[in-house]
Every structure is written in structure tokens, then in C-alpha cells.
Amino acid sequence: NKATTSASQAAAAPPPSQPVNESVEPDNIPRFYRSNSQFQFEKPDEYETGSHLPYVKTVQIGSELLRNAAFNKGLAFTFQERREYNLHGLLPPIYRDLRVQSKQLMANIDRMKDPLDQYVLLMNILATNEKLFYHTLCNNLARLMPIVYTPTVGLACQKFGDIFIRPRGLYITIKDKGRIYQMLKNYPTNDVRAICFTDGERILGLGDLGAQGMGIPIGKLALYTGCAGVRPEQLLPVTIDVGCNTKSVREGEFYIGIRQTRTRGKDYDELIEEFMRACTYRWGPSVLLQFEDFGNSNAFRLLEKFKNEFCTFNDDIQGTASVALAGIYSALRVKDAPSKLADHTFVMFGAGSAGVGISNLIVSAICKESGKLPAEARKQIWLVDSRGLVFADRPSGGVTGIKEPFAHAWTGGEIKELDAIVKAVKATALMGVSGQGQTFNEATCKALFANNPRPIIFPMSNPTHKAECSAEDAFKWTNNQCIFASGSPFPRMRVQFGDQKEEVDIVPAQGNNAYIFPGVALGVIASRATRVPDDMFLLSAEVLSGLVTDDMLSKGTVYPPIREIRNVSFEIAVRVAAECYRIGIASEVEPKDIRALIQRTQYHHKHHQPYSDAAFDNLEEHFMSNDEFVQ
């Protein structure tokens, strides 16, 4: 197990596949059920420019090894390794294993009071000692997830240029059209399995941050490994920089992107498609391409355009929907709550890509439970946008595109006040994905409580200050009877439930997408699936909710504790991989034991691999003790 660079000579492309005669296939077979032989392996002529980078596989020693984050052990290098790899004297003369190194790192984290300082420290560790970073993250997920991801990552993106030290991932701009494949060849590994990419237009609830949105793909992929064990060397964060429309960000002294307003239209679409095609030619048709924090005008449109052609999903749409549906499934099991989806009426506050994504998945769940047709199931869901209640032929307009299927017939006139909307449609569940903080007021929560003895209140917007209401207010305004979950974490609190004599200590449930997307990604990567059908997210919601025990429900939570997220991700990955094999979209040979396949795919964070192989320990004894080997 020698420490090596990950760079290697780019593999030659396999021979082109034979043309596929689509006319012989039945028209009613969805595209994602077809063989991935549809992929044309022959690269377009413009990809062959005659430039081949001289990557070679070498053994690193000395200071070069210490600068390689993937293989650096810091003080955990044994003294034998220090001798063999020319490290003696380059490190202090002590040995610290991963456990002690992690303890030291956490002591430094705890000493810091500013979350941004904690984020910077963790990112520096990620850039210098990868194993230590993931060992610490995996063993302290509940403590560190709010730093690595929301809410602190939002602040980190706003300050990304100010705190920028080392580049990570790839930066592709609108000026790079026509040479993206060649740029991907600059990335020195042939085994990328998943790419998280953003154009920075809608970073959490913070708006357009341009190239500084790179903190989101980095954070997401850190959770791929931390929550599910996806190998970090197989992950690539990417920023697609097409400009920034937030003037204060674009003109900031330390802004790291191109200083122009955002490119839209044909050039933008061609750039995204070129990027996705180049990725599949560089790393194969099973490379997972995750859309992240695209603006409402592009997110849903691009997902619909590409989901049947590439292995892709959008976490803001599908991951958010899955974790929200899992919370709803759990809520159906709460005492005195309506026990069927058919008994609920949902109000979705926020009619963008996330709100419509959640609504669509709820519709699928209703159809599966009750046998209703989608058109009938949609009548249980009402959207609310910036103009108020969405309904057919609304005089103020704005009912276009993705909202139209949920624009029902309505004779009650336009309604803008949320509490009035809840009363009018007799809502039993209220979900917020608007990015508008503190909009679920007392009147709204009490109106919901009047319709449902256990009202479902899910303010899902991120970061915390953008949440539609706080956990404390939601419980207070519903006599502690609400079923609550938020997108960002709220502090521990004491609540007296109706059937209990004393207050109990609870941690308000957090509907974190990290319950879903790492497990889905692990299952897709392990099976080498070539598509990610929508049903994977319905399946994931069922798995997640199934891991919530009655004891958890009695303590006011609809999700497993964060400390269980590795197990959650594993179970989701097993089910997702099994489904990929069942419907014929997996390109990996099907194993007898899918759980064993997932385990083999995972990264192990608990210990270092030895760089000194014990097989060579006694060479002198074996070769120098006999005269025939000595001259």
C-alpha cells in the first residue's frame, strides 16, 4: 500500500458502440430502462486536440508526501514509515494515532467561538490531511455537520473570496465553451464517480453568489463521505461560472469569479449541456451529476431536460422532496394524527423548484397509497407564491410553467394572507420553502391547529434565519401539539406534550437533505447506474421513515438522530442499488449480496492503511544469511 499520486495516464477510449436502431424498441418503454449501449463511446473530433498530459504513477516520499492530502498521515506516520519514506526529521519525534489527532482537532474547534473560523480550520484540515478530516467528521457528525454544511456554509459562501486559500475542484466559466473536455482532462484522476456542480445562482436562501457558491458542492461532497462513506478520491466539486447578478458580490475586492452579469439563454444552455456530455466522455455514462443550487428559472427545466439522458438528480428538488415526504410518513404514525395521506390537505409556502418538487413527490405517494390518479391527488395540495394563493385564472397572473398542474379551480378570490389561506383550504399541513424568515406567524399556526389536532409544520428554508418560523414558536402557538421539522437545526428545548405530566427534553427534528442524497449517491455509485429515476426518492423516503421508532416519535422527532445517519445512508443505498438492478439501469455486475457490494464500495475512515508492507520485513534475514546470495 504505497502512498501514490492519484494522477495516471488518461485511458484510451474504448471502440465506438454500434449504431442503435431505436425503431425496433417498443415506444412505451421509458428511456431509462434501455441499455446504456445508447451511449456513443466515440469521442467527438473536437475532443481530440493532440494534447496529452504526461501523468505518471509514482511513489511519493519526503515533503511531497506530506503535501499530498489523500495520503498524508501527519504525526500518525510510524517510525518505520518515516525511515522508509524519507520523513525522519520532517516531523516532530512523536507518534499520534488518528484518535489522538482527532481529539486535538476537536479541542481546537471547541476553543473557537466564531463558526466561520471553525469552518476555515476544517477546510484546511481537508486540504492537508484527508483521513483526519473524515475520521473527525464521521465521529462527530452531529457537532460538525452545522459547520461543514448549513447553516455555516452559507456564511462561508458569502465570504468565500475572503477566506480562499487553496483551490479545490474545478472552475469552468462561460468563456470556456468549446474546451470543457480538455479542462476535465486537467483533473488528475480517471476514477471520478460523482460530480456536484452549481452555477451559484440560488445559494441556500442567500441569492446569487456567483462563483463563491463553490462552498456548497465542497460541503455536499464532504457529506457524501461523512454520511455514506463514498470514497473522497472519486468525488469532484465544480462551479459553473456564468457571472453574478448580485452587484455587491460581483464587485467585492476578493471576489473569485468573472466580473460580469449572469449569462442566460442559448449560450448558458449550451455550456451546461457541453459540461454534462464532456463529463460522460471523460468518466463514463455512469458518472453521477448532481445539480446543486440552480435558480428557479433553470433548476426544474434542466432536470426535466437531462434526467432521462444522464445519470443525474437535483438535490434541491428531489432530495428536499424525499426528506420532507419521509417526515410526513412519520407524522402519519403520531398518536391522534390523521393516519393517511388522503386525510391531509397540504399548503406549500413557496412555489419554486423545491416547493413543486415536494408537491410532485407527495402526489406520487398519495397515488401509491390510495390508487388515485395524479390529477385527483394534486387537489390535496395548494401552492402559495409571492402573489398569494395559486389558482387557475388568477387575475394577478404569475401562474405559469411548473405551477400550472397545481393551479386548481377556485371561486374564493385572491388571498394573500397565509393564515386566511390555511383557513380557506382547510389545510392540515404547512410546509415552507420560500426563503422568507418568520412568515409562519401565530395566526397561521393557530389556524392550522384548528384544522388538525396534530398540525404538521415544516419550515424547511435554509439557513436558520431564513426558516419560516422557529421551533419554539411553533410549539408555543399549538399548545405543544405540532409535528415539527425544519431545514436547519434549532437548539434543544423542553416541551410538555399533552399526554405527559412533565416537560421533556427534545431536539427539534431537522429535515436535513443529508438523510437522503448521500445514501442515494452511494447506491447509484455502487451499482454504476446510468440513470436516477424519480421513484428512487419515493423509495428513500419510505426507508428513512421506516427507521424512525415509536420511541423517537414519542420524543417529538420524525427523523432518526443525526448520529444514526451512517446507518440510514447505508440502508437507503442498499434499497437504491437493489432497485437499480431490478429495473435494469445498473451497469455493475449484479452481486449475490448487495449489502456486501455497498460495504466494498465504502471508504473506511477509522484507521490508516500501513505504507510499510509486512511481507518485506525480513528481507535481510532471508537473503543475507545464505552465502549463495552474498558476493
Buried (B, 14 or more C-beta within 10 A) or exposed (E): EBBBBBBBEBEEEEEEBEEBEEEEEEEEEEEBEBEBEEBBBEBEEEBEEEEEEEBEEEEBBEEBBBEBBBBBBBBBBBEEBBEBBBBBEEBEEEBBEBEEBBEBBBEEBEEBEEBBBBBBBBBBBBBBBBBBBBBBBBBBBEBBBBBBBBBBBBBBBBBBBBBBEEEBBBBBBBEBBEBBBBBBBEBEBBEBBBBBBBBBBBBBBBBBBBBBBBBBBBBBBBBBBBBBBBBBBBBBBBBBBBBBBBEEBBEBEEBBBBEBBBBBEEEBBEBBBBBBBBBBBBBBBBBBBBBBBBBBBBBBBBBEBBBEBBBBBBBBBBBBBBBBBBBBBBBBBBEEBBEEBEEBBBBBBBBBBBBBBBBBBBBBBBBBBBEBEEEEBBBBBBBBBEBBBBBEEBEEEEBEEBBEBBBBEBEEEEBEBBBBBBBBBBBBBBBBBBBBBEBBBBBBBBBBBEBBBBBBBBBBBBBBEBBBBBBBBBBBBBEBBBBBBBBBBBEEBEBEBEEEEEEBEBBBBBBBBBBBBBBBBBBBBBBBBBBBBBEBBBBBBBBBBBBBEEEBBBBBBBBBBBEBBBEBBBBBBBBBBBBBBEBBBBBBEEBEEBBEBBBEBBBBBEEBEEBBEEEEEEEEEEEEEEEEEEE
